[in-house]
Amino acid sequence: MERANADAEAELQIRLHATDGRLLRAIEDALARIGAGTFGVCEACKQPISEARLEAVPWTHLCRKCKEQRGA
Ligand SMILES: [Zn+2]
């Protein structure tokens, strides 16, 4: 019972964060990349994205350097 509550709470958190359509799309992209085995690789320079960055922004598809270069 307690576990079910925790799951529901986690889902609510995800839903709250996913109200931003762009973020939801980014999460879906990340899930697709996990399925394709390319998760954690920068799309721009093809270098691995640091674990610290992935922990902070799990749905990112750019390494920190490329993200900063794009000014986003
Ligand atoms: Zn990069």
PDB file of the backbone (N, CA, C, O) and the ligand in Angstrom, with CONECT records:
HET     ZN  A 101       1
ATOM      1  N   MET A   1       0.850  -1.211   0.000  1.00  0.00           N
ATOM      2  CA  MET A   1       0.000   0.000   0.000  1.00  0.00           C
ATOM      3  C   MET A   1       0.877   1.250   0.000  1.00  0.00           C
ATOM      4  O   MET A   1       0.633   2.224  -0.711  1.00  0.00           O
ATOM      5  N   GLU A   2       1.912   1.166   0.838  1.00  0.00           N
ATOM      6  CA  GLU A   2       2.789   2.327   0.924  1.00  0.00           C
ATOM      7  C   GLU A   2       3.540   2.545  -0.389  1.00  0.00           C
ATOM      8  O   GLU A   2       3.765   3.673  -0.827  1.00  0.00           O
ATOM      9  N   ARG A   3       3.917   1.427  -0.993  1.00  0.00           N
ATOM     10  CA  ARG A   3       4.646   1.521  -2.254  1.00  0.00           C
ATOM     11  C   ARG A   3       3.752   2.124  -3.336  1.00  0.00           C
ATOM     12  O   ARG A   3       4.209   2.938  -4.139  1.00  0.00           O
ATOM     13  N   ALA A   4       2.497   1.731  -3.358  1.00  0.00           N
ATOM     14  CA  ALA A   4       1.569   2.253  -4.359  1.00  0.00           C
ATOM     15  C   ALA A   4       1.432   3.765  -4.210  1.00  0.00           C
ATOM     16  O   ALA A   4       1.369   4.493  -5.200  1.00  0.00           O
ATOM     17  N   ASN A   5       1.386   4.222  -2.975  1.00  0.00           N
ATOM     18  CA  ASN A   5       1.289   5.660  -2.735  1.00  0.00           C
ATOM     19  C   ASN A   5       2.526   6.384  -3.246  1.00  0.00           C
ATOM     20  O   ASN A   5       2.437   7.453  -3.850  1.00  0.00           O
ATOM     21  N   ALA A   6       3.686   5.777  -2.990  1.00  0.00           N
ATOM     22  CA  ALA A   6       4.929   6.391  -3.443  1.00  0.00           C
ATOM     23  C   ALA A   6       4.959   6.475  -4.966  1.00  0.00           C
ATOM     24  O   ALA A   6       5.392   7.479  -5.532  1.00  0.00           O
ATOM     25  N   ASP A   7       4.500   5.423  -5.617  1.00  0.00           N
ATOM     26  CA  ASP A   7       4.456   5.413  -7.082  1.00  0.00           C
ATOM     27  C   ASP A   7       3.519   6.499  -7.595  1.00  0.00           C
ATOM     28  O   ASP A   7       3.848   7.218  -8.539  1.00  0.00           O
ATOM     29  N   ALA A   8       2.357   6.616  -6.972  1.00  0.00           N
ATOM     30  CA  ALA A   8       1.388   7.621  -7.396  1.00  0.00           C
ATOM     31  C   ALA A   8       1.970   9.024  -7.207  1.00  0.00           C
ATOM     32  O   ALA A   8       1.753   9.922  -8.020  1.00  0.00           O
ATOM     33  N   GLU A   9       2.705   9.182  -6.125  1.00  0.00           N
ATOM     34  CA  GLU A   9       3.301  10.478  -5.850  1.00  0.00           C
ATOM     35  C   GLU A   9       4.366  10.813  -6.892  1.00  0.00           C
ATOM     36  O   GLU A   9       4.454  11.942  -7.375  1.00  0.00           O
ATOM     37  N   ALA A  10       5.168   9.807  -7.224  1.00  0.00           N
ATOM     38  CA  ALA A  10       6.205  10.016  -8.234  1.00  0.00           C
ATOM     39  C   ALA A  10       5.572  10.355  -9.573  1.00  0.00           C
ATOM     40  O   ALA A  10       6.062  11.218 -10.301  1.00  0.00           O
ATOM     41  N   GLU A  11       4.480   9.671  -9.894  1.00  0.00           N
ATOM     42  CA  GLU A  11       3.811   9.930 -11.167  1.00  0.00           C
ATOM     43  C   GLU A  11       3.251  11.347 -11.204  1.00  0.00           C
ATOM     44  O   GLU A  11       3.305  12.024 -12.231  1.00  0.00           O
ATOM     45  N   LEU A  12       2.718  11.779 -10.078  1.00  0.00           N
ATOM     46  CA  LEU A  12       2.186  13.136  -9.992  1.00  0.00           C
ATOM     47  C   LEU A  12       3.301  14.152 -10.229  1.00  0.00           C
ATOM     48  O   LEU A  12       3.112  15.136 -10.945  1.00  0.00           O
ATOM     49  N   GLN A  13       4.456  13.909  -9.627  1.00  0.00           N
ATOM     50  CA  GLN A  13       5.599  14.798  -9.823  1.00  0.00           C
ATOM     51  C   GLN A  13       5.953  14.875 -11.307  1.00  0.00           C
ATOM     52  O   GLN A  13       6.195  15.954 -11.846  1.00  0.00           O
ATOM     53  N   ILE A  14       5.977  13.706 -11.959  1.00  0.00           N
ATOM     54  CA  ILE A  14       6.305  13.675 -13.383  1.00  0.00           C
ATOM     55  C   ILE A  14       5.269  14.460 -14.175  1.00  0.00           C
ATOM     56  O   ILE A  14       5.610  15.234 -15.069  1.00  0.00           O
ATOM     57  N   ARG A  15       4.002  14.252 -13.839  1.00  0.00           N
ATOM     58  CA  ARG A  15       2.936  14.956 -14.553  1.00  0.00           C
ATOM     59  C   ARG A  15       3.054  16.465 -14.372  1.00  0.00           C
ATOM     60  O   ARG A  15       2.866  17.230 -15.318  1.00  0.00           O
ATOM     61  N   LEU A  16       3.363  16.882 -13.159  1.00  0.00           N
ATOM     62  CA  LEU A  16       3.506  18.308 -12.892  1.00  0.00           C
ATOM     63  C   LEU A  16       4.617  18.890 -13.754  1.00  0.00           C
ATOM     64  O   LEU A  16       4.465  19.954 -14.355  1.00  0.00           O
ATOM     65  N   HIS A  17       5.745  18.169 -13.805  1.00  0.00           N
ATOM     66  CA  HIS A  17       6.873  18.665 -14.591  1.00  0.00           C
ATOM     67  C   HIS A  17       6.589  18.571 -16.084  1.00  0.00           C
ATOM     68  O   HIS A  17       7.095  19.367 -16.875  1.00  0.00           O
ATOM     69  N   ALA A  18       5.781  17.597 -16.455  1.00  0.00           N
ATOM     70  CA  ALA A  18       5.541  17.349 -17.869  1.00  0.00           C
ATOM     71  C   ALA A  18       4.473  18.270 -18.438  1.00  0.00           C
ATOM     72  O   ALA A  18       4.133  18.162 -19.616  1.00  0.00           O
ATOM     73  N   THR A  19       3.935  19.176 -17.623  1.00  0.00           N
ATOM     74  CA  THR A  19       2.933  20.089 -18.160  1.00  0.00           C
ATOM     75  C   THR A  19       3.557  20.999 -19.215  1.00  0.00           C
ATOM     76  O   THR A  19       2.855  21.534 -20.073  1.00  0.00           O
ATOM     77  N   ASP A  20       4.862  21.171 -19.148  1.00  0.00           N
ATOM     78  CA  ASP A  20       5.568  21.884 -20.208  1.00  0.00           C
ATOM     79  C   ASP A  20       5.727  20.929 -21.389  1.00  0.00           C
ATOM     80  O   ASP A  20       6.455  19.940 -21.298  1.00  0.00           O
ATOM     81  N   GLY A  21       5.052  21.222 -22.488  1.00  0.00           N
ATOM     82  CA  GLY A  21       5.055  20.319 -23.633  1.00  0.00           C
ATOM     83  C   GLY A  21       6.441  20.043 -24.182  1.00  0.00           C
ATOM     84  O   GLY A  21       6.736  18.933 -24.623  1.00  0.00           O
ATOM     85  N   ARG A  22       7.286  21.058 -24.153  1.00  0.00           N
ATOM     86  CA  ARG A  22       8.639  20.862 -24.678  1.00  0.00           C
ATOM     87  C   ARG A  22       9.417  19.879 -23.817  1.00  0.00           C
ATOM     88  O   ARG A  22      10.179  19.056 -24.326  1.00  0.00           O
ATOM     89  N   LEU A  23       9.214  19.976 -22.493  1.00  0.00           N
ATOM     90  CA  LEU A  23       9.913  19.071 -21.591  1.00  0.00           C
ATOM     91  C   LEU A  23       9.398  17.652 -21.785  1.00  0.00           C
ATOM     92  O   LEU A  23      10.172  16.696 -21.818  1.00  0.00           O
ATOM     93  N   LEU A  24       8.080  17.528 -21.913  1.00  0.00           N
ATOM     94  CA  LEU A  24       7.502  16.204 -22.134  1.00  0.00           C
ATOM     95  C   LEU A  24       8.084  15.576 -23.389  1.00  0.00           C
ATOM     96  O   LEU A  24       8.423  14.393 -23.404  1.00  0.00           O
ATOM     97  N   ARG A  25       8.195  16.365 -24.424  1.00  0.00           N
ATOM     98  CA  ARG A  25       8.744  15.879 -25.691  1.00  0.00           C
ATOM     99  C   ARG A  25      10.204  15.441 -25.505  1.00  0.00           C
ATOM    100  O   ARG A  25      10.636  14.421 -26.044  1.00  0.00           O
ATOM    101  N   ALA A  26      10.953  16.242 -24.725  1.00  0.00           N
ATOM    102  CA  ALA A  26      12.352  15.918 -24.487  1.00  0.00           C
ATOM    103  C   ALA A  26      12.475  14.610 -23.720  1.00  0.00           C
ATOM    104  O   ALA A  26      13.367  13.806 -23.989  1.00  0.00           O
ATOM    105  N   ILE A  27      11.571  14.400 -22.759  1.00  0.00           N
ATOM    106  CA  ILE A  27      11.604  13.152 -21.996  1.00  0.00           C
ATOM    107  C   ILE A  27      11.280  11.980 -22.917  1.00  0.00           C
ATOM    108  O   ILE A  27      11.912  10.926 -22.836  1.00  0.00           O
ATOM    109  N   GLU A  28      10.307  12.166 -23.779  1.00  0.00           N
ATOM    110  CA  GLU A  28       9.955  11.087 -24.710  1.00  0.00           C
ATOM    111  C   GLU A  28      11.136  10.773 -25.633  1.00  0.00           C
ATOM    112  O   GLU A  28      11.406   9.611 -25.937  1.00  0.00           O
ATOM    113  N   ASP A  29      11.831  11.821 -26.072  1.00  0.00           N
ATOM    114  CA  ASP A  29      13.014  11.619 -26.909  1.00  0.00           C
ATOM    115  C   ASP A  29      14.078  10.838 -26.154  1.00  0.00           C
ATOM    116  O   ASP A  29      14.715   9.941 -26.706  1.00  0.00           O
ATOM    117  N   ALA A  30      14.264  11.193 -24.872  1.00  0.00           N
ATOM    118  CA  ALA A  30      15.274  10.511 -24.067  1.00  0.00           C
ATOM    119  C   ALA A  30      14.922   9.038 -23.930  1.00  0.00           C
ATOM    120  O   ALA A  30      15.794   8.175 -24.035  1.00  0.00           O
ATOM    121  N   LEU A  31      13.652   8.750 -23.697  1.00  0.00           N
ATOM    122  CA  LEU A  31      13.223   7.359 -23.570  1.00  0.00           C
ATOM    123  C   LEU A  31      13.467   6.613 -24.890  1.00  0.00           C
ATOM    124  O   LEU A  31      13.862   5.447 -24.887  1.00  0.00           O
ATOM    125  N   ALA A  32      13.229   7.292 -26.009  1.00  0.00           N
ATOM    126  CA  ALA A  32      13.460   6.673 -27.308  1.00  0.00           C
ATOM    127  C   ALA A  32      14.945   6.379 -27.501  1.00  0.00           C
ATOM    128  O   ALA A  32      15.319   5.352 -28.069  1.00  0.00           O
ATOM    129  N   ARG A  33      15.798   7.312 -27.013  1.00  0.00           N
ATOM    130  CA  ARG A  33      17.240   7.103 -27.159  1.00  0.00           C
ATOM    131  C   ARG A  33      17.733   5.975 -26.258  1.00  0.00           C
ATOM    132  O   ARG A  33      18.663   5.248 -26.608  1.00  0.00           O
ATOM    133  N   ILE A  34      17.096   5.836 -25.090  1.00  0.00           N
ATOM    134  CA  ILE A  34      17.440   4.695 -24.231  1.00  0.00           C
ATOM    135  C   ILE A  34      17.139   3.406 -24.987  1.00  0.00           C
ATOM    136  O   ILE A  34      17.932   2.464 -24.973  1.00  0.00           O
ATOM    137  N   GLY A  35      15.972   3.375 -25.652  1.00  0.00           N
ATOM    138  CA  GLY A  35      15.583   2.198 -26.415  1.00  0.00           C
ATOM    139  C   GLY A  35      16.532   1.934 -27.576  1.00  0.00           C
ATOM    140  O   GLY A  35      16.795   0.784 -27.927  1.00  0.00           O
ATOM    141  N   ALA A  36      17.047   3.014 -28.170  1.00  0.00           N
ATOM    142  CA  ALA A  36      17.927   2.886 -29.329  1.00  0.00           C
ATOM    143  C   ALA A  36      19.377   2.687 -28.924  1.00  0.00           C
ATOM    144  O   ALA A  36      20.226   2.422 -29.775  1.00  0.00           O
ATOM    145  N   GLY A  37      19.670   2.813 -27.637  1.00  0.00           N
ATOM    146  CA  GLY A  37      21.027   2.600 -27.153  1.00  0.00           C
ATOM    147  C   GLY A  37      21.935   3.791 -27.361  1.00  0.00           C
ATOM    148  O   GLY A  37      23.154   3.655 -27.259  1.00  0.00           O
ATOM    149  N   THR A  38      21.367   4.976 -27.655  1.00  0.00           N
ATOM    150  CA  THR A  38      22.185   6.159 -27.878  1.00  0.00           C
ATOM    151  C   THR A  38      22.037   7.168 -26.745  1.00  0.00           C
ATOM    152  O   THR A  38      22.527   8.293 -26.839  1.00  0.00           O
ATOM    153  N   PHE A  39      21.363   6.762 -25.683  1.00  0.00           N
ATOM    154  CA  PHE A  39      21.181   7.676 -24.558  1.00  0.00           C
ATOM    155  C   PHE A  39      22.529   8.009 -23.920  1.00  0.00           C
ATOM    156  O   PHE A  39      23.369   7.126 -23.748  1.00  0.00           O
ATOM    157  N   GLY A  40      22.738   9.274 -23.572  1.00  0.00           N
ATOM    158  CA  GLY A  40      23.976   9.675 -22.906  1.00  0.00           C
ATOM    159  C   GLY A  40      25.072  10.068 -23.877  1.00  0.00           C
ATOM    160  O   GLY A  40      26.204  10.326 -23.467  1.00  0.00           O
ATOM    161  N   VAL A  41      24.740  10.118 -25.178  1.00  0.00           N
ATOM    162  CA  VAL A  41      25.712  10.551 -26.180  1.00  0.00           C
ATOM    163  C   VAL A  41      25.239  11.878 -26.762  1.00  0.00           C
ATOM    164  O   VAL A  41      24.080  12.011 -27.156  1.00  0.00           O
ATOM    165  N   CYS A  42      26.138  12.858 -26.814  1.00  0.00           N
ATOM    166  CA  CYS A  42      25.783  14.161 -27.338  1.00  0.00           C
ATOM    167  C   CYS A  42      25.436  14.060 -28.819  1.00  0.00           C
ATOM    168  O   CYS A  42      26.175  13.451 -29.592  1.00  0.00           O
ATOM    169  N   GLU A  43      24.310  14.658 -29.214  1.00  0.00           N
ATOM    170  CA  GLU A  43      23.885  14.580 -30.612  1.00  0.00           C
ATOM    171  C   GLU A  43      24.749  15.445 -31.514  1.00  0.00           C
ATOM    172  O   GLU A  43      24.854  15.184 -32.712  1.00  0.00           O
ATOM    173  N   ALA A  44      25.370  16.477 -30.945  1.00  0.00           N
ATOM    174  CA  ALA A  44      26.142  17.409 -31.760  1.00  0.00           C
ATOM    175  C   ALA A  44      27.565  16.910 -31.977  1.00  0.00           C
ATOM    176  O   ALA A  44      28.030  16.853 -33.116  1.00  0.00           O
ATOM    177  N   CYS A  45      28.272  16.545 -30.894  1.00  0.00           N
ATOM    178  CA  CYS A  45      29.686  16.171 -31.031  1.00  0.00           C
ATOM    179  C   CYS A  45      29.923  14.677 -30.862  1.00  0.00           C
ATOM    180  O   CYS A  45      31.052  14.208 -31.007  1.00  0.00           O
ATOM    181  N   LYS A  46      28.872  13.927 -30.556  1.00  0.00           N
ATOM    182  CA  LYS A  46      28.935  12.465 -30.443  1.00  0.00           C
ATOM    183  C   LYS A  46      29.825  11.997 -29.293  1.00  0.00           C
ATOM    184  O   LYS A  46      30.237  10.838 -29.246  1.00  0.00           O
ATOM    185  N   GLN A  47      30.113  12.905 -28.375  1.00  0.00           N
ATOM    186  CA  GLN A  47      30.891  12.525 -27.197  1.00  0.00           C
ATOM    187  C   GLN A  47      29.935  12.134 -26.076  1.00  0.00           C
ATOM    188  O   GLN A  47      28.801  12.608 -26.027  1.00  0.00           O
ATOM    189  N   PRO A  48      30.400  11.262 -25.169  1.00  0.00           N
ATOM    190  CA  PRO A  48      29.529  10.901 -24.043  1.00  0.00           C
ATOM    191  C   PRO A  48      29.222  12.119 -23.184  1.00  0.00           C
ATOM    192  O   PRO A  48      30.099  12.944 -22.926  1.00  0.00           O
ATOM    193  N   ILE A  49      27.984  12.225 -22.747  1.00  0.00           N
ATOM    194  CA  ILE A  49      27.580  13.296 -21.837  1.00  0.00           C
ATOM    195  C   ILE A  49      27.951  12.868 -20.420  1.00  0.00           C
ATOM    196  O   ILE A  49      27.765  11.709 -20.049  1.00  0.00           O
ATOM    197  N   SER A  50      28.472  13.797 -19.633  1.00  0.00           N
ATOM    198  CA  SER A  50      28.942  13.456 -18.293  1.00  0.00           C
ATOM    199  C   SER A  50      27.808  12.929 -17.428  1.00  0.00           C
ATOM    200  O   SER A  50      26.656  13.346 -17.553  1.00  0.00           O
ATOM    201  N   GLU A  51      28.167  11.998 -16.544  1.00  0.00           N
ATOM    202  CA  GLU A  51      27.148  11.418 -15.666  1.00  0.00           C
ATOM    203  C   GLU A  51      26.502  12.483 -14.798  1.00  0.00           C
ATOM    204  O   GLU A  51      25.302  12.425 -14.531  1.00  0.00           O
ATOM    205  N   ALA A  52      27.296  13.462 -14.351  1.00  0.00           N
ATOM    206  CA  ALA A  52      26.751  14.516 -13.495  1.00  0.00           C
ATOM    207  C   ALA A  52      25.678  15.295 -14.248  1.00  0.00           C
ATOM    208  O   ALA A  52      24.637  15.639 -13.688  1.00  0.00           O
ATOM    209  N   ARG A  53      25.945  15.571 -15.534  1.00  0.00           N
ATOM    210  CA  ARG A  53      24.955  16.317 -16.330  1.00  0.00           C
ATOM    211  C   ARG A  53      23.704  15.467 -16.550  1.00  0.00           C
ATOM    212  O   ARG A  53      22.586  15.977 -16.491  1.00  0.00           O
ATOM    213  N   LEU A  54      23.893  14.181 -16.800  1.00  0.00           N
ATOM    214  CA  LEU A  54      22.742  13.305 -17.017  1.00  0.00           C
ATOM    215  C   LEU A  54      21.903  13.175 -15.758  1.00  0.00           C
ATOM    216  O   LEU A  54      20.681  13.033 -15.815  1.00  0.00           O
ATOM    217  N   GLU A  55      22.588  13.228 -14.610  1.00  0.00           N
ATOM    218  CA  GLU A  55      21.835  13.149 -13.358  1.00  0.00           C
ATOM    219  C   GLU A  55      21.017  14.416 -13.153  1.00  0.00           C
ATOM    220  O   GLU A  55      19.896  14.370 -12.645  1.00  0.00           O
ATOM    221  N   ALA A  56      21.591  15.552 -13.556  1.00  0.00           N
ATOM    222  CA  ALA A  56      20.895  16.820 -13.361  1.00  0.00           C
ATOM    223  C   ALA A  56      19.799  17.014 -14.404  1.00  0.00           C
ATOM    224  O   ALA A  56      18.718  17.515 -14.093  1.00  0.00           O
ATOM    225  N   VAL A  57      20.087  16.611 -15.653  1.00  0.00           N
ATOM    226  CA  VAL A  57      19.145  16.805 -16.762  1.00  0.00           C
ATOM    227  C   VAL A  57      19.064  15.514 -17.563  1.00  0.00           C
ATOM    228  O   VAL A  57      19.649  15.417 -18.642  1.00  0.00           O
ATOM    229  N   PRO A  58      18.347  14.522 -17.047  1.00  0.00           N
ATOM    230  CA  PRO A  58      18.375  13.179 -17.659  1.00  0.00           C
ATOM    231  C   PRO A  58      17.897  13.146 -19.106  1.00  0.00           C
ATOM    232  O   PRO A  58      18.232  12.225 -19.851  1.00  0.00           O
ATOM    233  N   TRP A  59      17.113  14.150 -19.509  1.00  0.00           N
ATOM    234  CA  TRP A  59      16.529  14.113 -20.853  1.00  0.00           C
ATOM    235  C   TRP A  59      17.364  14.907 -21.860  1.00  0.00           C
ATOM    236  O   TRP A  59      16.960  15.084 -23.009  1.00  0.00           O
ATOM    237  N   THR A  60      18.536  15.385 -21.419  1.00  0.00           N
ATOM    238  CA  THR A  60      19.330  16.192 -22.342  1.00  0.00           C
ATOM    239  C   THR A  60      19.858  15.357 -23.500  1.00  0.00           C
ATOM    240  O   THR A  60      20.078  14.155 -23.352  1.00  0.00           O
ATOM    241  N   HIS A  61      20.060  15.989 -24.648  1.00  0.00           N
ATOM    242  CA  HIS A  61      20.660  15.293 -25.776  1.00  0.00           C
ATOM    243  C   HIS A  61      21.903  16.027 -26.266  1.00  0.00           C
ATOM    244  O   HIS A  61      22.451  15.714 -27.323  1.00  0.00           O
ATOM    245  N   LEU A  62      22.345  17.027 -25.463  1.00  0.00           N
ATOM    246  CA  LEU A  62      23.559  17.756 -25.796  1.00  0.00           C
ATOM    247  C   LEU A  62      24.469  17.767 -24.578  1.00  0.00           C
ATOM    248  O   LEU A  62      23.987  17.875 -23.450  1.00  0.00           O
ATOM    249  N   CYS A  63      25.778  17.658 -24.786  1.00  0.00           N
ATOM    250  CA  CYS A  63      26.694  17.801 -23.669  1.00  0.00           C
ATOM    251  C   CYS A  63      26.717  19.279 -23.253  1.00  0.00           C
ATOM    252  O   CYS A  63      26.207  20.149 -23.959  1.00  0.00           O
ATOM    253  N   ARG A  64      27.313  19.528 -22.112  1.00  0.00           N
ATOM    254  CA  ARG A  64      27.284  20.882 -21.561  1.00  0.00           C
ATOM    255  C   ARG A  64      27.929  21.884 -22.520  1.00  0.00           C
ATOM    256  O   ARG A  64      27.426  22.992 -22.704  1.00  0.00           O
ATOM    257  N   LYS A  65      29.035  21.488 -23.120  1.00  0.00           N
ATOM    258  CA  LYS A  65      29.771  22.374 -24.016  1.00  0.00           C
ATOM    259  C   LYS A  65      28.908  22.771 -25.222  1.00  0.00           C
ATOM    260  O   LYS A  65      28.811  23.949 -25.567  1.00  0.00           O
ATOM    261  N   CYS A  66      28.291  21.781 -25.847  1.00  0.00           N
ATOM    262  CA  CYS A  66      27.480  22.064 -27.023  1.00  0.00           C
ATOM    263  C   CYS A  66      26.246  22.888 -26.648  1.00  0.00           C
ATOM    264  O   CYS A  66      25.826  23.769 -27.399  1.00  0.00           O
ATOM    265  N   LYS A  67      25.681  22.596 -25.493  1.00  0.00           N
ATOM    266  CA  LYS A  67      24.516  23.349 -25.025  1.00  0.00           C
ATOM    267  C   LYS A  67      24.891  24.822 -24.859  1.00  0.00           C
ATOM    268  O   LYS A  67      24.137  25.714 -25.247  1.00  0.00           O
ATOM    269  N   GLU A  68      26.069  25.062 -24.275  1.00  0.00           N
ATOM    270  CA  GLU A  68      26.503  26.453 -24.055  1.00  0.00           C
ATOM    271  C   GLU A  68      26.809  27.130 -25.392  1.00  0.00           C
ATOM    272  O   GLU A  68      26.522  28.314 -25.570  1.00  0.00           O
ATOM    273  N   GLN A  69      27.386  26.387 -26.323  1.00  0.00           N
ATOM    274  CA  GLN A  69      27.713  26.956 -27.632  1.00  0.00           C
ATOM    275  C   GLN A  69      26.451  27.398 -28.368  1.00  0.00           C
ATOM    276  O   GLN A  69      26.458  28.375 -29.118  1.00  0.00           O
ATOM    277  N   ARG A  70      25.382  26.665 -28.139  1.00  0.00           N
ATOM    278  CA  ARG A  70      24.119  27.001 -28.811  1.00  0.00           C
ATOM    279  C   ARG A  70      23.398  28.138 -28.091  1.00  0.00           C
ATOM    280  O   ARG A  70      22.421  28.689 -28.598  1.00  0.00           O
ATOM    281  N   GLY A  71      23.891  28.478 -26.909  1.00  0.00           N
ATOM    282  CA  GLY A  71      23.325  29.600 -26.178  1.00  0.00           C
ATOM    283  C   GLY A  71      21.927  29.337 -25.666  1.00  0.00           C
ATOM    284  O   GLY A  71      21.153  30.271 -25.457  1.00  0.00           O
ATOM    285  N   ALA A  72      21.597  28.085 -25.465  1.00  0.00           N
ATOM    286  CA  ALA A  72      20.239  27.765 -24.992  1.00  0.00           C
ATOM    287  C   ALA A  72      20.243  27.413 -23.518  1.00  0.00           C
ATOM    288  O   ALA A  72      19.191  27.117 -22.951  1.00  0.00           O
TER     289      ALA A  72
HETATM  290 ZN    ZN A 101      28.574  17.890 -27.453  1.00  0.00          ZN2+
END
